[in-house]
Amino acid sequence: MSLTQTQIVNAQPREKTYRLFDGAGLYLEVSPRGGKWWRARYHIGGRDKRLSLGVFAMVGLKLARQRCLELRSQLASGHDPSELRKAARRRSMPRTETFEAIARE
């Protein structure tokens, strides 16, 4: 059964963190403090992994499903979405000037 916008908005915090599942590994995690995060669960290399897709309200249900489909297509092409995200983050970080880099110049 797929999630609806009403179910997501009406999800109240509980004593412990709980999850509302949408399908295809996509779920909404609701924390005791009221935070709601979209997460996707997937398996690669015999390991179970999960990846954050954004915070609810900033990322709606439709966009979360779209991001989950993108994640599934990356998996189908043989890439680990987590590793792709880490590589993109490393490329976007500014180069820091280390003592070694200055000494080599």
C-alpha positions in Angstrom: 0.0 0.0 0.0 1.4 3.4 -1.0 1.6 6.4 1.3 -0.7 9.3 0.8 0.0 13.0 1.5 -2.6 12.9 4.3 -1.0 10.0 6.1 2.4 11.8 5.9 1.0 15.1 7.3 -0.9 13.3 10.0 2.0 11.2 11.2 2.6 12.1 14.8 5.7 11.6 16.9 5.8 8.5 19.1 8.1 7.5 22.0 10.4 5.7 19.5 11.4 6.4 15.9 9.1 4.6 13.5 8.8 4.2 9.7 5.9 4.5 7.2 6.7 2.4 4.1 5.8 3.5 0.6 7.2 0.7 -1.5 10.3 -0.1 -3.6 12.5 0.6 -0.5 11.2 4.1 0.1 10.0 5.0 3.6 9.4 8.0 5.8 11.2 8.0 9.2 9.4 9.9 11.9 11.5 10.8 15.0 10.2 11.3 18.6 10.9 15.0 18.2 8.7 15.3 15.2 11.2 15.3 12.4 10.4 13.5 9.2 13.0 12.2 6.8 12.7 10.3 3.5 15.0 7.4 3.3 15.6 4.6 0.7 16.8 1.1 1.6 18.7 -1.0 -0.9 21.0 -4.0 -1.1 24.4 -4.1 -2.9 27.2 -6.5 -2.6 25.3 -8.6 -0.1 25.0 -5.6 2.3 21.9 -3.7 3.4 22.3 0.1 3.0 20.1 3.1 3.3 20.3 6.6 1.9 18.7 9.8 2.9 16.6 11.5 0.2 15.7 14.6 2.1 13.5 16.1 4.8 9.7 16.1 4.4 8.1 19.4 3.6 11.2 20.4 1.6 11.0 17.1 -0.4 7.4 16.1 -1.1 6.1 12.6 -1.8 6.3 12.9 -5.6 10.0 14.1 -5.5 10.9 11.4 -3.0 9.5 8.8 -5.3 11.4 10.3 -8.2 14.7 10.3 -6.2 14.1 6.7 -5.3 13.6 5.7 -8.9 16.9 7.5 -9.7 18.6 5.5 -7.0 17.1 2.2 -8.4 18.4 3.1 -11.9 21.9 3.7 -10.5 21.7 0.3 -8.8 20.6 -1.3 -12.1 23.6 0.1 -13.9 25.9 -1.5 -11.2 26.8 1.7 -9.2 26.5 2.2 -5.5 24.4 5.4 -5.0 26.1 6.0 -1.7 29.6 5.9 -3.3 28.4 8.2 -6.1 27.2 10.7 -3.6 30.4 10.6 -1.7 32.5 11.1 -4.9 30.3 14.1 -5.9 30.8 15.7 -2.5 34.6 15.2 -2.7 34.6 16.8 -6.1 32.6 19.8 -4.9 34.8 20.5 -1.9 37.3 23.3 -2.4 40.9 22.2 -2.4 42.6 23.0 0.9 46.2 24.2 0.9 48.2 21.7 2.9 51.8 22.1 4.0 52.7 19.2 1.6 51.1 21.0 -1.4 52.8 24.2 -0.7 56.2 22.5 -0.1 55.9 20.7 -3.5 55.3 24.0 -5.3 
